[in-house]
């Protein structure tokens, strides 16, 4: 196979959907029918190949995106099975960044569910061509056409129906192919591996003809050649199957149509035509425009065409710590990688050596000597490079666009149960943060707690579970404290003298201070207004030190004081007794007294909150924000959703992720970051 035909035979696809729509079940069937696995693994009994983590098998959900490769009719398909839960959205986001096509799986009962919307819009943002598979047609309440309508309304999609189900719920038996105008039957005894094409049942023939007509009309609207053929003769008669398939492929890659197929993965129906559709309609790396990068020094734009002979341009989209070793998942856009070769990371200005290149199959690995343009592989040997960074040749440096990561929205406090665990805790958290860019950890200097922040309660729950299971690190988990600030309402003055004998030496200093409140966000200031040398200037730094130390612990509840100006207005000086120590202590005591006299009050940390919510739930979300002392700043429409921007006190935002999901049937998402401190 020559290089050009090889790259045309590659498909890099992701399987995306809401939780429990059947993504992993579909993937398991694809692996079985392509011969990649010898038996079908089921999610419900914890045997799915792609859900290899113990937490995934126990919970029956996908937590981390898993990569595998299979072959179908001389095509090489790289598949990434992504999570459906909103807490693991980053896994979907970074997978979509390196994929050329996606399969949206929809449950025929639930239709277009909340997380389906989120991942669909993510794919649309990344300009990823998509096909849809309506799954679970054998379930009670399944409705194929209702799901199609939901795709139009909720996703702003233009679905192209390529198949119709025969029967529904427990009577679902087969699928009608509208391109070949045949009915497809799957053999129960071979677990669906054997399937045959037959004539369409008489009672479905009229419906099939009607939808075949609609199929050609939809394609004609986006393809001039089909439109010409459609109008020139009796509809449908002069259009060959090849022309039809070419037109569907072009419209799919151009993001104008979304081919829709159907079946029941659990009952082993509909999967082989879906694999055919992946190969027929989704693009190869050669079908999409070359990815663009920039020269790290000059900033000029560089096109990286998908050719093995071009200079290397590859993106690390994920890092995983497998068996204690760092495994980097890489998408090669142009050029090639060789085991034992060197690569250059322009972000860090470092050259690194690749010790091994691996073809991945979930958590199983197969060593290969080289990988070329269009490949998605695992590499071992990178010490410094991390997620979102580019690998290239040192002689032809290029920087691909960095990946954006969500800021964490929920935090917990963790502390080790034993001294032995404390030593491990920092190392374990470092490994988790290397794997997951949405996980953040910091030591709160005000409370002494280790604060772990993530995308949701389930996200953090899984991290704590993995600490225990994989690293045998046990921790106590609690809510973090909100760290407030203090300030004063009015100006105040105080004068304090310090006159004491310490270690046989007498120390004297007297300081008069005036405190004034400043506007929010100004910070603290110190100045001296002494002009007559009442206190020699040499002692001013010691006085300022005492004031600033005093402002670190407020008079009200001991929180740091902000937005206050301290003015040195007077004092007294005794030549042989004056000392830095005396002036530092007297300034600190005078500042404390003035703070008490200035009507101190607490300042809350105020957060900038951005909420994405379907229009239907906007009123409920605004009502909930008002009940949390939130202030709405703007509401803007964006596609089929509303973007609400508000400022809300942090203390009122604990548990908000859960409340938002409840108020919006799980369809709302939000991001939150610190804005400022202010009085409620």
NUNU-903087 format. One line per 2 residues: number of its first residue (from 0); their letters; for each residue z, y negated, x negated of C-alpha. Coordinates in nm, 3 decimals. Layout:
NUM) A) Z,Y,X | ...
***
This chain:
0) XX) 0.000,0.000,0.000 | -0.102,-0.331,-0.156
2) XX) 0.140,-0.622,-0.178 | -0.020,-0.824,0.103
4) XX) -0.028,-0.540,0.353 | 0.329,-0.447,0.253
6) XX) 0.470,-0.788,0.344 | 0.274,-0.786,0.672
8) XX) 0.449,-0.458,0.756 | 0.803,-0.601,0.713
10) XX) 1.010,-0.719,1.013 | 1.343,-0.896,0.964
12) XX) 1.511,-0.894,1.304 | 1.854,-0.953,1.451
14) XX) 2.005,-0.814,1.768 | 2.196,-1.087,1.953
16) XX) 2.384,-1.096,2.283 | 2.709,-1.146,2.471
18) XX) 2.990,-0.901,2.403 | 2.938,-0.564,2.577
20) XX) 2.569,-0.622,2.661 | 2.481,-0.314,2.456
22) XX) 2.364,-0.452,2.118 | 2.516,-0.177,1.906
24) XX) 2.410,0.095,2.154 | 2.048,-0.029,2.132
26) XX) 2.070,-0.039,1.751 | 2.205,0.319,1.737
28) XX) 1.905,0.441,1.944 | 1.661,0.253,1.721
30) XX) 1.813,0.423,1.415 | 1.798,0.767,1.581
32) XX) 1.438,0.741,1.708 | 1.311,0.600,1.375
34) XX) 1.477,0.890,1.192 | 1.725,0.667,1.008
36) XX) 2.024,0.859,1.148 | 2.036,1.225,1.251
38) XX) 2.256,1.177,1.558 | 2.328,0.906,1.812
40) XX) 2.659,0.731,1.746 | 2.835,0.594,2.053
42) XX) 3.046,0.277,2.063 | 3.287,0.416,2.325
44) XX) 3.398,0.705,2.104 | 3.412,0.504,1.782
46) XX) 3.119,0.680,1.613 | 2.861,0.400,1.601
48) XX) 2.703,0.382,1.254 | 2.683,0.001,1.262
50) XX) 3.047,-0.047,1.371 | 3.196,0.105,1.056
52) XX) 3.515,-0.102,1.024 | 3.829,0.066,1.168
54) XX) 3.902,-0.248,1.374 | 3.552,-0.230,1.526
56) XX) 3.590,0.138,1.612 | 3.933,0.086,1.769
58) XX) 3.838,-0.220,1.974 | 3.486,-0.105,2.062
60) XX) 3.338,-0.440,1.954 | 3.127,-0.564,1.662
62) XX) 3.323,-0.789,1.425 | 3.099,-0.821,1.121
64) XX) 2.719,-0.829,1.110 | 2.584,-0.506,0.960
66) XX) 2.248,-0.467,0.783 | 2.025,-0.159,0.793
68) XX) 1.663,-0.064,0.725 | 1.444,0.180,0.918
70) XX) 1.071,0.267,0.940 | 0.842,0.284,1.242
72) XX) 0.468,0.360,1.233 | 0.442,0.256,0.865
74) XX) 0.640,-0.067,0.927 | 0.968,-0.145,0.752
76) XX) 1.226,-0.298,0.987 | 1.537,-0.469,0.853
78) XX) 1.792,-0.497,1.134 | 2.109,-0.705,1.151
80) XX) 2.343,-0.607,1.437 | 2.555,-0.915,1.513
82) XX) 2.888,-0.962,1.695 | 2.894,-1.081,2.056
84) XX) 3.241,-1.235,2.062 | 3.258,-1.615,2.032
86) XX) 3.528,-1.592,1.760 | 3.271,-1.436,1.524
88) XX) 2.989,-1.683,1.597 | 2.948,-1.756,1.224
90) XX) 2.826,-1.397,1.173 | 2.544,-1.467,1.421
92) XX) 2.472,-1.813,1.282 | 2.427,-1.701,0.923
94) XX) 2.227,-1.394,1.025 | 1.985,-1.605,1.231
96) XX) 1.935,-1.829,0.929 | 1.766,-1.546,0.734
98) XX) 1.586,-1.364,1.018 | 1.225,-1.397,1.124
100) XX) 1.276,-1.269,1.480 | 1.549,-1.176,1.728
102) XX) 1.602,-0.940,2.020 | 1.819,-1.084,2.296
104) XX) 1.992,-0.802,2.484 | 2.097,-0.883,2.843
106) XX) 2.311,-0.671,3.073 | 2.125,-0.621,3.403
108) XX) 2.459,-0.651,3.587 | 2.608,-0.956,3.413
110) XX) 2.273,-1.124,3.346 | 2.278,-1.417,3.104
112) XX) 2.643,-1.425,3.001 | 2.824,-1.708,2.817
114) XX) 2.789,-1.590,2.458 | 2.425,-1.500,2.531
116) XX) 2.367,-1.871,2.593 | 2.542,-1.967,2.269
118) XX) 2.349,-1.725,2.047 | 2.020,-1.799,2.226
120) XX) 2.060,-2.170,2.159 | 2.153,-2.091,1.797
122) XX) 1.828,-1.894,1.764 | 1.634,-2.178,1.928
124) XX) 1.789,-2.426,1.680 | 1.675,-2.202,1.394
126) XX) 1.324,-2.174,1.551 | 1.349,-1.793,1.562
128) XX) 1.089,-1.616,1.784 | 1.256,-1.388,2.039
130) XX) 1.191,-1.093,2.266 | 1.431,-0.987,2.543
132) XX) 1.551,-0.644,2.649 | 1.723,-0.612,2.987
134) XX) 1.967,-0.325,2.941 | 2.199,-0.119,3.165
136) XX) 1.954,-0.087,3.457 | 2.134,0.237,3.550
138) XX) 2.462,0.054,3.622 | 2.590,-0.029,3.972
140) XX) 2.490,-0.388,4.055 | 2.196,-0.397,3.811
142) XX) 1.935,-0.658,3.907 | 1.629,-0.698,3.683
144) XX) 1.473,-0.997,3.862 | 1.802,-1.187,3.894
146) XX) 1.842,-1.163,3.515 | 1.489,-1.302,3.471
148) XX) 1.580,-1.604,3.691 | 1.899,-1.659,3.492
150) XX) 1.694,-1.662,3.171 | 1.482,-1.942,3.314
152) XX) 1.774,-2.150,3.441 | 2.037,-2.101,3.172
154) XX) 1.825,-2.058,2.861 | 1.524,-2.278,2.949
156) XX) 1.322,-1.972,2.842 | 0.969,-1.883,2.952
158) XX) 1.002,-1.505,3.011 | 0.687,-1.289,3.005
160) XX) 0.750,-0.967,3.200 | 0.581,-0.678,3.014
162) XX) 0.763,-0.397,3.198 | 0.907,-0.326,3.542
164) XX) 1.191,-0.082,3.618 | 1.126,0.208,3.857
166) XX) 1.435,0.245,4.074 | 1.767,0.078,4.007
168) XX) 2.132,0.168,3.952 | 2.175,0.549,3.963
170) XX) 1.813,0.586,4.085 | 1.667,0.418,3.774
172) XX) 1.419,0.676,3.642 | 1.139,0.520,3.439
174) XX) 0.958,0.204,3.331 | 0.612,0.065,3.419
176) XX) 0.412,-0.073,3.125 | 0.207,-0.369,3.260
178) XX) -0.026,-0.384,2.958 | -0.139,-0.020,2.972
180) XX) -0.068,-0.002,3.350 | 0.110,0.331,3.300
182) XX) 0.453,0.466,3.389 | 0.671,0.587,3.100
184) XX) 0.900,0.891,3.146 | 1.172,0.999,2.900
186) XX) 1.273,1.360,2.845 | 1.644,1.415,2.915
188) XX) 1.669,1.733,2.703 | 1.556,1.563,2.380
190) XX) 1.794,1.264,2.425 | 1.492,1.048,2.505
192) XX) 1.314,1.126,2.176 | 1.018,1.268,2.374
194) XX) 0.844,1.043,2.625 | 0.516,1.058,2.815
196) XX) 0.279,0.813,2.985 | 0.168,0.896,3.341
198) XX) 0.013,0.730,3.643 | 0.214,0.467,3.827
200) XX) 0.390,0.596,4.141 | 0.202,0.495,4.458
202) XX) 0.495,0.299,4.606 | 0.508,0.082,4.290
204) XX) 0.133,0.036,4.238 | 0.102,-0.282,4.447
206) XX) 0.402,-0.446,4.274 | 0.263,-0.342,3.934
208) XX) -0.077,-0.500,4.011 | 0.095,-0.819,4.128
210) XX) 0.300,-0.851,3.810 | 0.002,-0.757,3.590
212) XX) -0.179,-1.053,3.746 | 0.120,-1.281,3.679
214) XX) 0.133,-1.152,3.320 | -0.228,-1.253,3.253
216) XX) -0.179,-1.590,3.426 | 0.125,-1.666,3.208
218) XX) -0.065,-1.580,2.889 | -0.370,-1.778,3.006
220) XX) -0.151,-2.089,3.040 | -0.075,-2.084,2.667
222) XX) -0.395,-1.930,2.526 | -0.739,-2.089,2.570
224) XX) -0.933,-1.770,2.492 | -0.747,-1.571,2.760
226) XX) -0.783,-1.864,3.002 | -1.160,-1.866,2.946
228) XX) -1.187,-1.491,3.002 | -0.955,-1.510,3.303
230) XX) -1.164,-1.781,3.474 | -1.508,-1.646,3.381
232) XX) -1.494,-1.317,3.572 | -1.290,-1.111,3.814
234) XX) -0.932,-1.169,3.691 | -0.825,-0.921,3.428
236) XX) -1.147,-0.721,3.395 | -1.291,-0.882,3.083
238) XX) -0.970,-0.903,2.881 | -0.922,-0.618,2.634
240) XX) -0.581,-0.479,2.548 | -0.618,-0.595,2.185
242) XX) -0.689,-0.954,2.293 | -0.391,-0.945,2.524
244) XX) -0.157,-0.815,2.252 | -0.285,-1.072,2.000
246) XX) -0.233,-1.354,2.251 | 0.123,-1.237,2.332
248) XX) 0.204,-1.214,1.961 | 0.076,-1.566,1.894
250) XX) 0.262,-1.714,2.192 | 0.584,-1.537,2.086
252) XX) 0.564,-1.660,1.726 | 0.481,-2.012,1.852
254) XX) 0.801,-1.999,2.068 | 0.599,-2.047,2.389
256) XX) 0.675,-1.713,2.556 | 0.955,-1.454,2.546
258) XX) 0.826,-1.099,2.612 | 1.070,-0.909,2.837
260) XX) 1.119,-0.531,2.829 | 1.373,-0.318,3.011
262) XX) 1.561,0.013,3.010 | 1.899,0.176,2.965
264) XX) 2.002,0.235,2.604 | 2.297,0.457,2.699
266) XX) 2.064,0.680,2.905 | 1.805,0.678,2.620
268) XX) 1.533,0.499,2.819 | 1.316,0.211,2.703
270) XX) 1.390,0.205,2.329 | 1.060,0.325,2.174
272) XX) 0.850,0.060,2.358 | 1.107,-0.196,2.237
274) XX) 1.050,-0.086,1.875 | 0.673,-0.112,1.938
276) XX) 0.729,-0.466,2.070 | 0.926,-0.559,1.754
278) XX) 0.630,-0.453,1.541 | 0.361,-0.594,1.772
280) XX) 0.506,-0.932,1.870 | 0.768,-1.047,1.619
282) XX) 0.650,-1.209,1.294 | 0.640,-1.065,0.945
284) XX) 0.757,-1.292,0.657 | 0.388,-1.376,0.604
286) XX) 0.348,-1.501,0.964 | 0.606,-1.778,0.943
288) XX) 0.561,-2.107,0.755 | 0.685,-2.095,0.392
290) XX) 1.048,-2.200,0.365 | 1.097,-2.539,0.201
292) XX) 1.347,-2.622,-0.069 | 1.408,-2.916,-0.301
294) XX) 1.408,-2.953,-0.677 | 1.776,-2.989,-0.780
296) XX) 1.701,-3.279,-1.018 | 1.401,-3.468,-0.881
298) XX) 1.460,-3.395,-0.510 | 1.089,-3.322,-0.454
300) XX) 1.002,-3.071,-0.179 | 0.902,-2.721,-0.294
302) XX) 0.730,-2.467,-0.069 | 0.835,-2.106,-0.127
304) XX) 0.552,-1.887,0.001 | 0.634,-1.522,0.077
306) XX) 0.470,-1.364,-0.229 | 0.622,-1.132,-0.490
308) XX) 0.425,-1.309,-0.764 | 0.574,-1.653,-0.688
310) XX) 0.892,-1.786,-0.855 | 1.213,-1.651,-0.707
312) XX) 1.378,-1.822,-0.407 | 1.657,-1.625,-0.237
314) XX) 1.953,-1.721,-0.019 | 2.298,-1.558,-0.019
316) XX) 2.384,-1.545,0.352 | 2.695,-1.330,0.335
318) XX) 2.956,-1.207,0.087 | 3.160,-0.893,0.144
320) XX) 3.441,-0.738,-0.059 | 3.355,-0.367,-0.043
322) XX) 3.585,-0.125,-0.225 | 3.726,-0.416,-0.424
324) XX) 3.384,-0.529,-0.553 | 3.193,-0.838,-0.449
326) XX) 2.877,-0.751,-0.259 | 2.635,-1.037,-0.184
328) XX) 2.379,-1.004,0.096 | 2.056,-1.181,0.003
330) XX) 1.731,-1.271,0.180 | 1.443,-1.302,-0.066
332) XX) 1.193,-1.566,0.050 | 0.962,-1.553,-0.250
334) XX) 0.944,-1.379,-0.587 | 1.140,-1.065,-0.665
336) XX) 1.473,-0.936,-0.795 | 1.512,-0.665,-1.060
338) XX) 1.827,-0.465,-1.129 | 1.972,-0.576,-1.463
340) XX) 1.781,-0.907,-1.450 | 1.916,-1.263,-1.459
342) XX) 1.917,-1.518,-1.177 | 2.002,-1.888,-1.178
344) XX) 2.232,-2.062,-0.928 | 2.130,-2.432,-0.922
346) XX) 2.435,-2.534,-0.712 | 2.673,-2.424,-0.988
348) XX) 2.432,-2.459,-1.284 | 2.508,-2.101,-1.383
350) XX) 2.302,-1.798,-1.481 | 2.430,-1.465,-1.350
352) XX) 2.331,-1.104,-1.414 | 2.247,-0.857,-1.135
354) XX) 2.403,-0.522,-1.214 | 2.271,-0.341,-0.904
356) XX) 2.038,-0.394,-0.607 | 2.123,-0.199,-0.292
358) XX) 1.933,-0.109,0.023 | 2.202,-0.131,0.291
360) XX) 2.269,0.099,0.585 | 2.586,-0.049,0.742
362) XX) 2.855,0.037,0.483 | 2.637,0.297,0.307
364) XX) 2.431,0.195,0.006 | 2.118,0.319,-0.167
366) XX) 2.034,0.192,-0.517 | 1.687,0.049,-0.575
368) XX) 1.530,-0.095,-0.892 | 1.366,-0.401,-0.741
370) XX) 1.322,-0.596,-0.418 | 1.042,-0.834,-0.324
372) XX) 0.960,-1.122,-0.091 | 1.073,-1.061,0.267
374) XX) 1.345,-0.810,0.172 | 1.709,-0.828,0.279
376) XX) 1.926,-0.647,0.024 | 2.278,-0.627,-0.116
378) XX) 2.338,-0.720,-0.479 | 2.635,-0.649,-0.706
380) XX) 2.720,-0.845,-1.017 | 2.742,-1.207,-0.897
382) XX) 3.081,-1.345,-1.002 | 3.064,-1.713,-0.909
384) XX) 2.787,-1.746,-0.647 | 2.896,-1.753,-0.283
386) XX) 2.771,-1.780,0.077 | 2.498,-2.034,0.145
388) XX) 2.391,-2.074,-0.220 | 2.042,-2.029,-0.367
390) XX) 1.928,-1.788,-0.637 | 1.613,-1.874,-0.835
392) XX) 1.452,-1.864,-1.182 | 1.600,-2.105,-1.438
394) XX) 1.245,-2.220,-1.529 | 1.155,-2.291,-1.165
396) XX) 1.477,-2.422,-1.003 | 1.482,-2.473,-0.626
398) XX) 1.761,-2.549,-0.379 | 1.725,-2.407,-0.028
400) XX) 1.896,-2.588,0.259 | 2.268,-2.508,0.263
402) XX) 2.421,-2.327,0.555 | 2.648,-2.521,0.791
404) XX) 2.979,-2.365,0.885 | 3.205,-2.434,1.179
406) XX) 3.545,-2.588,1.122 | 3.833,-2.363,1.234
408) XX) 3.997,-2.462,1.563 | 4.317,-2.259,1.579
410) XX) 4.595,-2.202,1.327 | 4.889,-1.972,1.269
412) XX) 5.164,-1.969,1.009 | 5.194,-1.655,0.794
414) XX) 5.467,-1.552,0.553 | 5.513,-1.229,0.361
416) XX) 5.791,-0.992,0.467 | 5.883,-0.891,0.110
418) XX) 5.861,-1.041,-0.240 | 5.607,-0.772,-0.335
420) XX) 5.385,-0.877,-0.042 | 5.408,-1.243,-0.146
422) XX) 5.231,-1.165,-0.474 | 4.949,-0.989,-0.287
424) XX) 4.919,-1.238,0.001 | 4.743,-1.515,-0.196
426) XX) 4.494,-1.267,-0.349 | 4.420,-1.109,-0.010
428) XX) 4.365,-1.446,0.159 | 4.132,-1.550,-0.124
430) XX) 3.920,-1.239,-0.065 | 3.903,-1.301,0.311
432) XX) 3.800,-1.665,0.258 | 3.524,-1.555,0.017
434) XX) 3.389,-1.328,0.295 | 3.435,-1.568,0.586
436) XX) 3.358,-1.942,0.549 | 3.519,-2.018,0.888
438) XX) 3.857,-1.895,0.767 | 4.066,-2.162,0.594
440) XX) 4.407,-2.136,0.430 | 4.638,-2.410,0.304
442) XX) 4.996,-2.457,0.198 | 5.162,-2.721,0.415
444) XX) 5.363,-2.928,0.168 | 5.567,-3.079,0.452
446) XX) 5.685,-2.752,0.606 | 5.628,-2.508,0.318
448) XX) 5.432,-2.274,0.548 | 5.107,-2.095,0.465
450) XX) 4.874,-2.206,0.744 | 4.580,-1.977,0.828
452) XX) 4.307,-2.134,1.042 | 4.021,-1.955,1.219
454) XX) 3.777,-1.963,1.511 | 4.005,-1.808,1.773
456) XX) 4.301,-1.587,1.847 | 4.098,-1.263,1.814
458) XX) 3.954,-1.381,1.481 | 4.303,-1.434,1.336
460) XX) 4.435,-1.116,1.498 | 4.164,-0.913,1.320
462) XX) 4.243,-1.082,0.986 | 4.615,-0.996,1.020
464) XX) 4.520,-0.637,1.118 | 4.291,-0.605,0.813
466) XX) 4.565,-0.738,0.583 | 4.788,-0.453,0.694
468) XX) 4.521,-0.182,0.710 | 4.305,-0.254,0.405
470) XX) 4.553,-0.418,0.168 | 4.890,-0.286,0.295
472) XX) 5.020,-0.644,0.313 | 5.271,-0.703,0.594
474) XX) 5.332,-1.058,0.717 | 5.536,-1.239,0.979
476) XX) 5.318,-1.454,1.204 | 5.431,-1.767,1.384
478) XX) 5.306,-2.094,1.525 | 5.264,-2.371,1.270
480) XX) 5.469,-2.687,1.316 | 5.290,-3.006,1.399
482) XX) 5.354,-3.256,1.121 | 5.410,-3.602,1.268
484) XX) 5.433,-3.940,1.094 | 5.676,-4.229,1.148
486) XX) 5.632,-4.606,1.151 | 5.815,-4.916,1.278
488) XX) 5.759,-5.131,1.584 | 5.892,-5.464,1.450
490) XX) 5.971,-5.637,1.124 | 6.315,-5.586,0.974
492) XX) 6.516,-5.691,0.670 | 6.793,-5.537,0.463
494) XX) 6.982,-5.615,0.145 | 7.172,-5.354,-0.057
496) XX) 7.352,-5.373,-0.392 | 7.423,-5.079,-0.619
498) XX) 7.714,-5.108,-0.863 | 7.842,-4.781,-1.007
500) XX) 7.956,-4.626,-1.332 | 7.751,-4.317,-1.425
502) XX) 7.825,-4.111,-1.739 | 8.043,-4.386,-1.882
504) XX) 7.785,-4.661,-1.823 | 7.789,-4.922,-1.545
506) XX) 7.464,-4.973,-1.349 | 7.399,-5.277,-1.130
508) XX) 7.111,-5.383,-0.908 | 7.075,-5.573,-0.580
510) XX) 6.756,-5.577,-0.373 | 6.656,-5.763,-0.054
512) XX) 6.355,-5.618,0.131 | 6.151,-5.714,0.433
514) XX) 5.941,-5.449,0.619 | 5.644,-5.532,0.842
516) XX) 5.433,-5.296,1.059 | 5.062,-5.275,0.971
518) XX) 4.759,-5.173,1.184 | 4.699,-4.796,1.227
520) XX) 4.529,-4.633,0.932 | 4.610,-4.912,0.685
522) XX) 4.855,-4.707,0.478 | 5.162,-4.837,0.295
524) XX) 5.173,-5.149,0.078 | 5.427,-5.307,-0.155
526) XX) 5.438,-5.663,-0.290 | 5.688,-5.895,-0.453
528) XX) 5.742,-6.254,-0.334 | 6.006,-6.340,-0.596
530) XX) 5.889,-6.644,-0.793 | 6.209,-6.774,-0.957
532) XX) 6.286,-6.474,-1.179 | 6.586,-6.376,-0.960
534) XX) 6.504,-6.022,-1.070 | 6.306,-5.991,-1.395
536) XX) 5.953,-5.864,-1.341 | 6.020,-5.567,-1.567
538) XX) 6.224,-5.405,-1.285 | 5.952,-5.443,-1.015
540) XX) 5.796,-5.096,-1.084 | 6.141,-4.933,-1.046
542) XX) 6.194,-5.115,-0.713 | 5.848,-5.009,-0.589
544) XX) 5.926,-4.650,-0.688 | 6.247,-4.657,-0.480
546) XX) 6.061,-4.798,-0.179 | 5.780,-4.541,-0.193
548) XX) 6.026,-4.252,-0.236 | 6.217,-4.376,0.069
550) XX) 5.896,-4.394,0.276 | 5.831,-4.024,0.212
552) XX) 6.118,-3.936,0.449 | 6.153,-4.152,0.759
554) XX) 6.480,-4.262,0.919 | 6.400,-4.105,1.258
556) XX) 6.323,-3.736,1.193 | 6.244,-3.725,0.823
558) XX) 5.863,-3.735,0.855 | 5.657,-3.951,0.614
560) XX) 5.639,-4.322,0.706 | 5.293,-4.482,0.728
562) XX) 5.138,-4.823,0.796 | 5.429,-5.030,0.664
564) XX) 5.430,-5.324,0.421 | 5.745,-5.360,0.205
566) XX) 5.804,-5.709,0.062 | 6.057,-5.775,-0.214
568) XX) 6.215,-6.103,-0.104 | 6.521,-6.135,-0.329
570) XX) 6.823,-5.978,-0.494 | 7.042,-6.042,-0.795
572) XX) 7.054,-5.953,-1.164 | 7.332,-5.907,-1.421
574) XX) 7.191,-5.912,-1.769 | 7.393,-5.644,-1.946
576) XX) 7.434,-5.413,-1.642 | 7.086,-5.411,-1.482
578) XX) 6.894,-5.082,-1.504 | 6.587,-4.913,-1.360
580) XX) 6.809,-4.652,-1.196 | 7.020,-4.915,-1.014
582) XX) 6.717,-5.101,-0.880 | 6.541,-4.778,-0.772
584) XX) 6.847,-4.662,-0.578 | 6.922,-5.002,-0.420
586) XX) 6.553,-5.045,-0.317 | 6.554,-4.697,-0.160
588) XX) 6.876,-4.768,0.034 | 6.752,-5.111,0.147
590) XX) 6.425,-4.957,0.268 | 6.612,-4.688,0.468
592) XX) 6.831,-4.953,0.633 | 6.532,-5.173,0.717
594) XX) 6.349,-4.873,0.868 | 6.644,-4.810,1.102
596) XX) 6.645,-5.177,1.204 | 6.269,-5.181,1.267
598) XX) 6.272,-4.960,1.583 | 6.106,-4.653,1.426
600) XX) 5.886,-4.426,1.638 | 5.675,-4.111,1.592
602) XX) 5.298,-4.103,1.542 | 5.109,-3.796,1.666
604) XX) 4.818,-3.642,1.474 | 4.514,-3.718,1.693
606) XX) 4.212,-3.488,1.681 | 3.843,-3.558,1.736
608) XX) 3.734,-3.288,1.982 | 3.372,-3.204,2.070
610) XX) 3.324,-2.968,2.365 | 2.999,-2.796,2.470
612) XX) 3.015,-2.699,2.834 | 2.764,-2.615,3.113
614) XX) 2.733,-2.904,3.361 | 2.891,-2.697,3.639
616) XX) 3.230,-2.698,3.463 | 3.234,-3.057,3.331
618) XX) 3.484,-3.179,3.595 | 3.733,-2.898,3.525
620) XX) 3.717,-2.957,3.149 | 3.770,-3.335,3.185
622) XX) 4.066,-3.273,3.419 | 4.220,-3.037,3.164
624) XX) 4.171,-3.291,2.882 | 4.341,-3.563,3.091
626) XX) 4.639,-3.333,3.147 | 4.666,-3.303,2.766
628) XX) 4.680,-3.683,2.719 | 4.320,-3.674,2.597
630) XX) 4.089,-3.975,2.605 | 3.720,-3.915,2.686
632) XX) 3.493,-4.116,2.457 | 3.147,-3.998,2.567
634) XX) 2.961,-3.739,2.776 | 2.600,-3.666,2.679
636) XX) 2.354,-3.408,2.815 | 2.194,-3.171,2.560
638) XX) 1.949,-2.910,2.691 | 2.134,-2.725,2.970
640) XX) 2.483,-2.829,2.858 | 2.704,-3.138,2.842
642) XX) 2.861,-3.254,2.515 | 3.201,-3.413,2.575
644) XX) 3.360,-3.611,2.292 | 3.730,-3.688,2.322
646) XX) 4.042,-3.764,2.119 | 4.347,-3.547,2.193
648) XX) 4.694,-3.509,2.032 | 4.708,-3.197,1.815
650) XX) 5.038,-3.087,1.972 | 4.859,-3.052,2.307
652) XX) 4.571,-2.846,2.166 | 4.753,-2.519,2.094
654) XX) 4.604,-2.243,2.308 | 4.311,-2.467,2.406
656) XX) 4.050,-2.207,2.302 | 4.188,-1.968,2.565
658) XX) 4.222,-2.241,2.831 | 3.865,-2.359,2.778
660) XX) 3.727,-2.007,2.813 | 3.926,-1.959,3.134
662) XX) 3.808,-2.292,3.280 | 3.441,-2.228,3.196
664) XX) 3.415,-1.850,3.252 | 3.389,-1.816,2.875
666) XX) 3.083,-2.043,2.853 | 3.247,-2.343,2.683
668) XX) 3.288,-2.384,2.306 | 3.451,-2.662,2.105
670) XX) 3.507,-2.794,1.755 | 3.804,-3.002,1.641
672) XX) 3.889,-3.208,1.334 | 4.161,-3.455,1.236
674) XX) 4.091,-3.817,1.329 | 4.402,-4.030,1.276
676) XX) 4.772,-4.073,1.352 | 4.866,-4.281,1.656
678) XX) 5.137,-4.344,1.910 | 5.094,-4.165,2.240
***
